[in-house]
Amino acid sequence: MIKENFFRLVGVLLVQLLLFTVPMSAQKKSPQSNGKKVTSKTPLRVLPEDGVKANHLHWNDYQRLQKAGVMFFDSTPSLQSGGLRTNVNDLLYNEEFQTSAGFGKMTIIDANNDGNTWMYNMQEKYILYNYNLSEADEWAITPSINLVAGRLYYVGCTVNAGSLYDSEHMEAKWGKSPTVAGLSNELIPEVEIYDTTPKTYEKEVLIETTDNYFFGFHATSRANKYQLHLRKIYIKAGPLVTSPDKVSELKITPDPTGLNRAKIAFKAPTQAINGTALTNLTRISIFRGNQEIKSFANPAPGSLLEHEDIHAKNGINVYTVITYSGTEEGRKTQASARVGVDRPQSPEKFKAYDEETKIRFTWDAVSEQGETGGWVNPETVNYEIRAMNQDGEPGELVAVVTKETTHTLEMNPNQGEQNLATWYLAASNAAGTSDNAYTYLLMGEAYKVPFMESFPETNYETVVWINKNSKQSFTIIDYDHADGDGGSLAFKADNNREWSAINFGKITLKNTQKPYLVFYHKCSEEKPVRMEVIGKKPNGEEVILETIDYSTTKVPQWTMKRVSLESLKGERYVMPRFKAYGQAGVQLSLDAISVIDLPKRDLALELFTPKKIVKGEPFSVSTVVKCLGEELVSDYTVTVYIDGKEVKQLNVKAPFNTFGEIQTIVFDGLQIDGVAGETAQIKAIVTTENDGNASNDNEVKNITLLTSTLPSATALKAQNKEGKVRLSWQAPASNSVLITESFEDYSPWLTQFGKWTTVNGKEEATAGALFKRTTYPLQGTPFAFCVMNPSAISPECLRLFPEMSPRTGDQYAASIYEFINSEIVDADEWLISPLLSGEKQTISLWVLNQKSGSKPYPETYDLLFSKTDKNIASFEKLGESRVVSGVVWEEVRVEVPEGARYFALHRITGKKDTYMMGIDDITFKASAGTITGYKVYRNNQLLSTLEGEATTSFETDYVKGEETYAVTVLFDNGIESAPVYVTVPTHIEAILKEEGRADIYTIDGRLIRRNATDAEGLPAGIYIVNNRKCIVR
């Protein structure tokens, strides 16, 4: 039955007489032919009607038959003599990962045991190594391939990086065992892969011993990179080592006049591939593409040979020269050349010049050498100038120029709002059009002095553009700034060859006396970073005003610098430019770029206030005073106002020592009454004698006022009797206040906030990175918990990483994994509550863990309480340690006993799992403090401050008109509660005396007297007179 099925299958597939030797290594039952047993040494002759034949079956036929379903008895056919025969370029292994089956046959080794290794991408059909926090050490190893001695093999792979922003690393090795130790031969040395376009790497392998071999592809990408994609692996048979080596000195010379001709010249080899003397060089053939165009029979080894191809094609011609020994191919050599007329290269030195009322373009004529090395006649080239369209592509045709390299455009470049205009220039001939060159020119009316660009809230307020020579450039950031406005510039190079330049708009120096360019700068390290401060003239000439060498100029903190523009005063305008030459990993920062006319004396003030405060609670504001004049001031006054009322003033006698120096004055103990409205205006002003610039002397900030949640007085009543108003009330019923802390009222990135206390158990530990290409403000600094605002990191943050979203609002408290000496450490961070009410209570809080890529990192923590103080040793643990692992907000409820004064969360995640933990919406009862007295207000004006908890009444003279009284509670920490109100109606006689005549209505709107002059006879009660509530007793 076995024999019959075998013959039937093969007979269908083959129609010619073939011969093959049947190896018996995998055979369980020997087939029979004409009653004779078939062995590995017995050829089986099979006619078409029966099946298959053959001796020395070719590798390609073997593969074709195997794919068609023919069953071969030897599961791994030998490539040795007497087995399967191969020719040069036969594919012995070709895996393009079109299904997961090929990946499944590979050996995958996670050499660093980090759980992150090669995986199969089913959608895109490749295997990949994914982003990881640690450096890659991952192997993908082919199945065994039987290779024979004495032959070269070509082994290649096709790879690419997953992102243009991250380079990847890989190497390849080969050997006789699918283990790291067994892959002892280098195939591809470690390469850095930058491009997302797949690239093929191919190497020769010389096999000295016939055996089964393995080829391993080793991902070695650095930590925090993106993805390495491996798309294809192949192994091709090469020539025998006894075959002729390749020709040398191969040169293709196209016809210099543009005819479709080319000369191919080379030197015949003198040795075989293995280095022995060449004795059998029977032929050398030249191919254009796949077409053989010349064959040299029996050439002498070492002879110089030449052939003119008179039928070359206009365009790129690829020539391959192959040596032969009989029918055996030797090594081949390949070269290409552009033949015929070539399309021009992109024009060089394309420039645009501002000529006051028109624009002049210039460029260099294209050369006779075309884009791909062919010939170009510059006299027949057309130059097309186009304006850039809204899509950033060449758009409207401006001009076509022939035989000239200049053009004038009738357009005034000094009118309207400033903007950067771009034009493209392309050269064309009969062979095609070149790539575009481009140039730009700043259009519009020049800015006037004073000029300022400080990148507030990461926005540009003026025209700015950036140049660079590599991937990194000046970038606007929000986490470090000199002037507190939420934006600055930073440049951090990836390597020591990178530079970047930031350019600013046109600024006229007309009518200035002493123009200066002023800016803040700093450099993170004392390395050979340098920055050129440049003034660019209207004609494009750049004047280097100063060069700052940060290897000798130590500027670790924000420092103000001024550079004179005196040498450029005669120009129509100047364009400031800062060009930085970087060092790998060193950050150079710029902020608050200004052009000023330097006055003799000038102090500038900046005001810093909270965005929100609670009415009745003390708060602070700070003022920063800068010396921006020629003279160094030593005496000035700073005054602070709240809603137009002066509340603080300080005379300062402290001399400034340098231009740009700042002095900070903090005003503590400011407080806004509990009866205030929803907003308040804070103003600060600096004054000094003979200040030459009043525009920068003051600043105003509007802040939001929040109502206190402390317990208020109750049962407030008022009696108006005999010209006196008597108020009475009751003390708060409770000394506790229910709080839900959502961390919304604090500035982002604070590490100590409100009445909360944070403690880092490892003070020297610094926080690690959360993103590959973005930093957050506290990265690399030591802290326990911070106020996390993901949207303040980047507007795109929550779209890309939705798992970082707060539970409510925009913010939450977060603790992030840390390093000591480049090693991740166990978490040991504390978040300690404000003072509790002391009663038994249930506390609710929400916790969150994070993931990196697809891997979640569970966070472990303890909840604790203290009955005494906030010292770590005073806390007692509540229950067992807890874990949050779902990458979603989880509610936790815990009961603290009576007498508990503080509760705490202690993060204790081990170093293998620590990443980031979030805490939000903590609900608990806090202590309001001890009552020390009350404040009484009339019509929102303070009447009296009463001391003593027992004081619960107050009497004052009645003032005509309706009066509203308010009472607030004072606590021992200086905080004032929200007010309670009562209104005292006006006596009707007072209104009638004031008005003369009036209509009188009951409280429900019924008219009872018209044009009344007195209230005689009206029953006691409350009435409405001229839209005013009044009382009759």
Phi, psi and omega in degrees: 000318179300314182298315183296315179296319181298311182295322182297316181296311184291326180296328177292324188280326187245140180242358179246162178283122180234162175233138171209155176264129184266107175291148187252011188297331182253005186280132177263328179224122186292129176288159181243147174225117182053036176084358180257141179287132179272129177240175181294344180256359183255110177299137179258114180264121184232127178281162183306324182286348181255315187169230189240159185240184136134154181235133179057059179298133182290148182305317181296320178294320178302313180297318182296316179294320181296317179294331180281350175113003179292134180268118176259143185286328178269113185288337177233084186300140181284150175257009182284167176302134184093348176254236180272141183259139180239153171246164176301137179080001173297134178278115178268333178209131180212104182244114179249008172058038177289338170226171180282353184298316180298319178296323181295336180276351182276157173264122181252128182237119173270084191293333180261004174054041180259005178077006182235111185215194182298142177217164183261132175261106186291325183286315187265350175066058171204170172254152187216154168250127190263168177310139178209154179287340181248167182289144184285145173207067191233135184246138168239116190242133182293163167297170179291140176234126181278119181238146186256153180290153175083015180224146170275149173228145178258118181245129183219164175213154178242124186222164172201161173277151181278347183211144176291342185273347183227127173275153179240164180231146179203150170224171177219143178222168180216159181180194187258006181217139181279051177230164179298316180292328183284344179265079191262352183256134180285131174255300177236117176297160184306129179239149174261127187250113184262325196268150173273351175279126183303139179231139182260131174249128182229137179225154174275143174234128177259121181263123181259339181227128177294124184189178171272134184234157179233147180235122185248136181247117195251109175285124180233026183302148180287168181296150174064029172264180189265272184216144170249125182252126175249113191258335186202143172227133179217155175226123181243144174290137175251191182284161171292150183288347176273355179283163181296144175288177182282160175290162179237169176056036179291127181221132176252124182241103177292157177298127186289349181258006176092005176289158182276065181222155177205143176259133179247120182231146179196175179243130180294150181288160177244353183227159168282171182300326182278005176092356178282161180297139184275122183243351186219064175268098188269338185195148167229124183245143175252130178242136166257111190064236177260004184262125176284125183247346179198139175229128177258116181274133176046052180291150178287133176305134179083000182284151176270125184238148183212144177215139176258121178271105183269000180241026178298156181264147175293115182134201181281124176247126180257121181249133178238131179246122184240133176266154182221148167234099189067234179267355182276125175287146170259201179287147179250157177231143185227143175208158180224158179205151174276127181243144178087201180280132183255158173283149185296156168286162178297134180301147181252159177057043176284120185227152173237136184236138176278113177246045175070299181242003179208172183238132179245130177256141174223156177198168176270146175296146178292155181274176179284346178270124184279185186300323182247024175096355179279188188264144176226137173264105184301336183289341182254009184274136171260141177249122180251125177256128179229146175276149178288136179269186184293339179270005181077019181244162176302129185237245187300133178287125180267315182196155170240124186239135177235136176063014176230159179232036176206154177204140179249128180254125180280085180209129182281116183273009185237033178233150175081189181285144182293138175201157182265113180264142183234140176233152178245148178230127178231144176255139183222152172212195184295336182275347180143188183244139182288169167296159182278136161269160179219158174213163180222160179214137179281119181259160172109170181285141183292146173292155178258157176278135007279143178247142179214135169223113184238006175058047185297134180050038178061032177245150171266130178259350177226178180288127179221139172218158191235139171244155178201164177245004180206202187290317185274154180203175171302130183228141179280133183231164183240359188258000179205119183210151185280331190247008175072016183260011172085016179201145174201180179247145177218144175228120177231112184284151173276334180213174187280003181254357187275144170224159175211148180231139175248129185243143181242167188290178179288133180229123178277137177260013181301137177069011175271151178262312181226078182286136178225145168266123185238138180202163172258144178211160171198157180225132190291335182217159176273078180237166181289058170267140176221156180224130175265127174263117193237143169247121182260130182275166178301331180277005178092349180294136179253127179252118177282110183279326179195147174242126181254120179258110186281354173284338178244338177261107184274113181226068182284342180240163179304127182225135178278141181226139175236142180229129183290139174252019183304321184290348182249009183299331183280353181280156178298325176197170177228147175242108179295145181213134177241119181245118184251134176253114193269171169233145186306123174081000181262128183261130173248131185237147178227149177200161173050063179279124181220155170238123185230161168261104193296116177281168180291314177230133179199123169247135178245146182237138170239139182248133178237122182228161170294152175285330181222143171222161177265127178303135178089352179256141179297147176212170182235152168231156177233148176237140177246119180254128181245144175265111185240018178248176178293320180278146179265105185289148180232359184213121179205170182230137176242130181236139180243136179237144170240118183050045175082355181257128179294128181240337180210146173212139181221127174266124186250127175241081181216108186293141170282143184257335182218159172298138178083354179297147179243149171232132184254129178240122181256132177251106180266168172073017174286147182208140177249133185306149179296343181266005182293170183280215186264343179221162175217152179250125178252130179230141174229144181220140175249138179230140174209160185292134175060037175293126186271001183215096183284346187290340183246020185276342185217162176212146181238135175232139174259131181239152179272136180256128179255147179277136181297145176260004179292155180296137182259167173295161180230167173054043178287128179229156179224137175238131178250106187213127175054044175077007180238146173248121179249125179255144174217150181203177177239149178295159178306142182287338183222152178259012181243161179223133179278124184238137165243108183270112178249003175063024182274341187266008181249155175290144178301146171079005171296143178252348167230124190218134178056222181264009177278153178238132176244141181224128176260115181294342177238087189299332183274353182284145180237148187288143182270180182280150175250339186227158180282319188243005181225141174254159173249161192303326185263006182301131180084006180245158179273131173195162179266296176232151176226166172277106184271127175230093184303323182291339177281344174287312179196141176301337182269356190303309185286338174288321181278329183228071184299338180292348177272002185297140172297159175290315174225157176067213184244351191221162172201170175274139183221147174235137191237148181304155188226160178242148163229120182053047176069008178249131175294139183241163175299146178288144177203069185236141183241139169238116188246135188286167165294176181297128179277169181288340181093350179272158173297132184204160174257125180258135179245137175211159180244134183234157186212137168251175184233173175230157173241115189067237178257001185264117176282149177242103180292143181248136179251140183206160174244150169249137187219169176218159176226138177263001185237286187218189184264008176296139183304320183293345183274353187271142177247141185283139177259102178072202182273165174298149183244157179228134170246129190221354190273358183058031172221157180294130179238133179277139175234132178239133182219141180261129175253146186282166174301140182093352178292128181257337179214150167235161184215152168248126181245112179278124186230024183302137176291159188295339179284339183246345186295133177216277175211136178238136178245150178224133184212159171049064179270120182249127182198167176260121181257162176279135177277341184102185181264134179288130179245351181163195183217156170244140179243131181238147170237123182049044177066015174250134183294125175267314186198152171248120185255132181262148176104134182294331186279346182286114183227026177208161183200143180232142180210163178292143175283136175247141185303153182090166180291137184236139175245126180250150178223147177231131175239157181260137176256136179246166188293345177268013177082008183267146181247136181284174171293150183278158163246149190238154169212143181250134178257113180296156178276145173295137182297327180297324181294323180290315182295324178293324181285321186269334185089296177227149180199154173272140182245129180239151170286170184295337179266010172095011181270127179286125179243338174213138178247137179053044181286148176250347176208175183248017183300134177088353178283134177294156179301142179157189181251135183229165175249121180233119181049048177064020178239136179281132181218172187231143172242126181257000000 
